[in-house]
Amino acid sequence: MEWIEIATLVISFLLLLSIGVPIAYSIGISSALTLVLSMDSLTALTTIAQRMGTGLDGFSLLAIPFFILAGQLMNQGGVARRLIDFARTLVGSLPGGLAFVNIVACMLFGAISGSAVAAASAIGGVMHHRMTKEGYEPGFSAAVNISSATTGMIIPPSNILIVYALAAGGGASIAALFLAGYLPGILIGLALMVAAGIQAKRNNYPVGEKTSFRETLKAFWQAIPSLLLLVVVIGGIIMGIFTATEASAIAVVYALVLGFIYKEIKVQNLRDILLATVKTTAIVLLLVSASMAMSWVMAFENIPQQVSELLLSLSDNPFVILLIINLLLLAVGVFMDMTPAVLIFTPIFLPVVTALGMDPVHFGIVMVMNLCIGLCTPPVGSVLFVGAAVANLRISQVVRPLIPLFIVMLIALVATTYVPQLSLWLPSVFGL
């Protein structure tokens, strides 16, 4: 009977997705169908509704709408342009310099906004035109933007790391996860720069002009207010001055003030910014509530324990088990958005990896890195679609230039998986 529940959950979920049912509804309906096998239909539907409601009853979840609002304010407030100018003074004179500028700017903007989609839209909207004007192939330009935008999901502050902390049930603190994301995020950025540099050299893409120390200093000075947001938010969390939720509210106030100082946000813009924030928040929180209901159904049906026993019966070698989990997560990322994937699969895989002695913080970073690759892959890669739309290209024109960048992202994933100190060194330095 136990495997009937698993089959019902998986088959109904995939069937609903295949006929175009939105993912949040697919999650809720498949969860209800599975629960009906164990209790009467009225009780099952009532339980699903209750679990969807209680799934949103968490103080830490308030950080998500605040960070989304902060990202919207920064997207409109001139932050992207100043970060691009700063990145250009740092790496613009290297071979393939504009590709490097794109990567560094996406890392900085993604980290500040906490959104890969926002980074792909804001940075791509500026950089794609510059790169194609300088002779870069349009597909390559879009591929660089799409792949580097995902670093903002790993480099803090990151909404998805907050979601993982919730799904881990207290096994990993938000502060530790934020610190753990720095080195892997930088590693991905450096790997992308190597791959982009090789392609730029091979295709003889132009080298930017060297900038003087005075120009670098001026660009840095203009970018300081934006960069200080990272110091305020992350520093305050680590030092215990405020929680991640309180930090997200501070980020909103800071971004709003910054937008007014830069004179790129006006009072009449706030209505559209708030509406965009509400729409995005509603989508994210509906996914969270449905996913929390599915997680409860899986726990009720003992599905995580069964999957754990199955994986551990395949091998007692941690290297092999982690390889299998990585492959499964990469497959999940191709078909599912990050938020439901984290909420659904964390309760399944976390007991397995902790049984192997893996730190929950380390696993959280590995899981997010896997799913970040999924953001760049069809058929549901949100960053892929946004990046292609910004560049006004078809998906088919972007996929081929993405392949070398995929490869180096996979290399960074393997390194992070099997070298735990890449994730755990910084948290240990701060005693987390």
Disulfide bonds with the S-S distance in Angstrom:
none
